[in-house]
Amino acid sequence: MTDEGNTDQGSAGSRRAKILFPAGMLVLAAVFTALGIWQVQRLFWKLDLIARVESRVHAAPVPAPAEVEWPAVTAKDGEYRHVTASGTYLDTETLVQAVTEYGPGFWVMTPLKRDDGTTILVNRGFVPTHKKAPADRSHPSGPVQVTGLLRKSQPGGAFLRSNDPAAGRWYSRDVEAIAKTDGLIKVAPYFIDAQAGPSDGSLPIGGLTVIKFRNSHLAYAMTWGALALMSLVGFVYGLRAAKR
């Protein structure tokens, strides 16, 4: 009696396993297919984003957003827009650590006071570490016109390092924190990456904005698709085994 009971239980367990295996493979195939479709959607979204940014970068410059437009300045609607702004540089600067094609150094962030009383932080460009002293670079006086790319604020820090305003150590271009530290008011929630100036070797060096978007969605979609196909093969194999 005991042996027959164990045999029956073993047969029932084997049947359940033969049913559960193809069912599990089918569920996995559905999940992997959904993930693959999602990555394809992300791929087209990323391609559209790249196309929009390219059109902004190479378009004719437009006036930088005024104060009433600040709430609408978002990564989707405004970043990398080719803009221009007029005003006077204030006698204060913030150096933000950077690494460029010229090596390690700093971005020179200078407030631009506009006629309407608002201020825009301008990344005037890059200076190498050994040229960080104010005497080693130009500082325009009087009215100036700046042309460059609109960039969103970069709050917090970068590369696992937090900004330390009290110590004067900056790792990201955090507009709000820089404005607070320098006592600035009515500051735009974005900054401008100034375009390249005259090629006379003067500092800072503008026009070093790197526009590069990681786009691995096609590879991810193919990976999920391959896993979905493998799961379908497992489903068919399990189904045939169950029938046998």
C-alpha positions in Angstrom: 0.0 0.0 0.0 2.8 2.4 0.9 4.8 1.8 -2.2 1.7 2.3 -4.4 0.9 5.5 -2.6 4.4 6.8 -3.1 4.2 5.8 -6.7 0.9 7.7 -7.2 2.3 10.8 -5.5 5.4 10.6 -7.6 3.4 10.3 -10.8 1.2 13.3 -9.8 4.3 15.4 -9.0 5.8 14.5 -12.3 2.7 15.5 -14.2 2.5 18.8 -12.3 6.2 19.5 -13.2 5.5 18.7 -16.9 2.6 21.2 -16.9 4.3 23.9 -14.8 7.5 23.9 -16.9 5.8 24.9 -20.3 3.5 27.3 -18.4 6.5 29.0 -16.8 8.3 29.2 -20.2 5.2 30.8 -21.7 5.0 33.4 -18.9 8.7 34.2 -19.4 8.2 34.6 -23.1 5.4 37.1 -22.6 7.5 39.0 -20.1 10.5 39.1 -22.3 8.4 40.1 -25.3 6.9 43.0 -23.3 10.3 44.2 -22.3 11.6 44.0 -25.9 8.6 46.1 -27.1 9.3 48.6 -24.3 12.9 48.9 -25.4 11.9 49.5 -29.0 9.6 52.3 -27.8 12.5 53.7 -25.9 14.7 53.5 -29.0 12.3 55.6 -31.1 11.9 58.1 -28.2 15.7 58.4 -27.9 16.1 58.9 -31.7 13.4 61.6 -31.6 15.2 63.3 -28.7 18.5 63.3 -30.5 16.9 64.8 -33.6 15.3 67.5 -31.5 18.5 68.4 -29.8 20.4 68.5 -33.1 17.9 70.8 -34.6 18.1 73.2 -31.5 21.9 73.2 -31.5 22.2 74.2 -35.1 19.3 76.6 -35.2 19.7 80.4 -35.2 20.0 81.7 -31.6 16.9 83.1 -29.9 16.6 85.3 -26.8 17.2 83.4 -23.6 13.9 82.7 -21.7 12.7 85.6 -19.7 11.5 85.4 -16.1 7.9 84.6 -17.0 9.2 81.7 -19.1 11.3 80.1 -16.5 8.7 77.5 -15.3 8.5 76.1 -18.8 12.3 75.5 -19.1 12.6 71.7 -18.9 15.0 69.2 -20.3 12.5 68.2 -23.0 11.5 71.7 -24.0 14.5 73.8 -23.5 17.8 72.2 -22.9 20.5 72.7 -25.6 18.5 75.5 -27.2 20.7 78.0 -29.0 20.2 81.3 -27.1 21.6 84.7 -26.7 21.6 87.1 -23.7 22.8 90.6 -23.1 24.0 92.2 -19.8 27.0 92.9 -17.7 29.2 90.4 -15.9 29.4 90.7 -12.2 32.7 90.7 -10.3 32.2 87.2 -8.9 33.1 83.8 -10.3 32.6 80.1 -9.3 35.1 77.5 -10.5 33.5 74.1 -11.1 35.8 71.1 -11.5 35.8 69.6 -15.0 37.7 67.3 -17.4 37.8 68.2 -21.1 39.9 67.4 -24.1 42.4 69.9 -22.7 42.8 67.8 -19.5 41.6 68.6 -15.9 40.6 72.0 -14.9 37.6 74.2 -14.2 34.5 75.7 -15.7 34.3 79.4 -15.1 30.8 80.3 -14.0 30.1 84.0 -14.1 26.8 85.8 -13.3 25.4 88.0 -16.1 23.2 90.8 -14.8 20.5 91.7 -17.3 18.7 95.1 -17.8 15.5 93.6 -16.4 17.2 92.9 -13.0 17.4 89.1 -13.5 20.7 87.2 -13.6 21.8 84.3 -15.7 24.8 82.1 -14.8 27.1 81.8 -17.8 29.7 79.1 -18.2 32.3 81.2 -19.9 34.4 78.2 -20.6 37.3 76.0 -19.4 40.6 76.9 -17.8 43.3 74.3 -17.0 44.2 73.7 -13.4 47.5 75.6 -13.6 45.6 78.6 -15.0 42.9 79.0 -12.4 44.0 82.3 -11.1 41.8 85.2 -12.2 44.8 87.1 -13.6 45.3 84.2 -16.2 42.0 84.8 -17.9 40.0 87.7 -19.4 37.0 89.3 -17.6 35.0 91.5 -19.9 33.7 94.7 -18.5 30.7 96.7 -19.6 27.8 95.5 -21.7 28.3 92.1 -23.4 26.3 89.8 -25.5 26.6 86.1 -24.8 25.6 83.3 -27.3 25.6 79.7 -26.4 23.5 76.6 -25.4 20.9 76.7 -22.7 21.6 74.0 -20.0 19.7 72.8 -17.0 21.0 73.1 -13.5 23.0 70.2 -12.2 22.0 70.0 -8.5 23.9 68.1 -5.8 27.3 67.2 -7.3 28.8 64.7 -9.7 30.8 61.4 -9.8 29.8 60.5 -6.2 31.1 63.8 -4.9 28.8 66.4 -3.4 29.3 70.1 -3.8 30.8 71.8 -0.8 29.9 75.5 -1.1 31.5 76.4 2.3 34.9 75.1 1.2 34.5 76.4 -2.4 34.6 72.9 -3.9 32.2 72.5 -6.8 31.7 69.4 -8.9 28.6 70.3 -10.8 27.0 73.4 -12.1 24.3 73.7 -9.5 22.6 77.0 -10.3 20.5 77.4 -7.2 23.4 76.5 -4.8 25.9 78.8 -6.6 23.3 81.7 -6.6 22.7 81.2 -2.8 26.4 81.1 -2.0 27.1 84.3 -4.0 24.0 86.1 -2.7 22.4 86.4 -6.1 18.7 87.1 -6.5 16.2 86.6 -9.4 18.5 84.0 -11.0 17.4 81.9 -14.0 17.0 78.2 -13.3 19.4 77.4 -16.1 22.8 78.4 -17.2 24.3 79.2 -20.6 27.3 77.3 -22.1 29.0 80.1 -24.0 30.1 79.3 -27.5 33.8 79.4 -28.6 35.4 82.8 -28.7 38.3 84.1 -30.8 40.9 81.4 -31.5 43.7 83.6 -30.0 44.6 81.3 -27.2 42.9 83.4 -24.6 41.1 81.9 -21.6 38.6 80.7 -20.8 37.9 78.3 -23.7 34.3 78.2 -24.7 32.3 76.0 -27.0 33.2 72.7 -25.3 29.7 71.4 -24.7 29.6 67.6 -25.2 26.3 66.5 -26.6 26.2 62.7 -26.5 23.3 60.5 -25.7 23.8 56.9 -24.8 21.6 54.8 -27.0 21.7 51.0 -26.3 18.0 50.4 -26.6 18.4 48.4 -29.8 20.9 46.0 -28.1 18.6 45.7 -25.1 15.6 45.0 -27.4 17.5 42.3 -29.2 18.6 40.7 -25.9 15.0 40.5 -24.6 13.9 39.2 -28.0 16.4 36.4 -27.9 15.3 35.5 -24.4 11.7 35.5 -25.5 12.6 33.2 -28.4 14.5 30.8 -26.1 11.5 30.8 -23.7 9.2 29.9 -26.6 11.5 27.0 -27.5 11.4 25.8 -23.9 7.6 26.1 -24.0 7.4 23.9 -27.1 9.8 21.4 -25.7 7.9 21.2 -22.4 4.6 20.9 -24.1 5.8 18.0 -26.2 7.3 16.3 -23.1 4.0 16.7 -21.3 2.1 15.1 -24.1 4.5 12.2 -24.2 
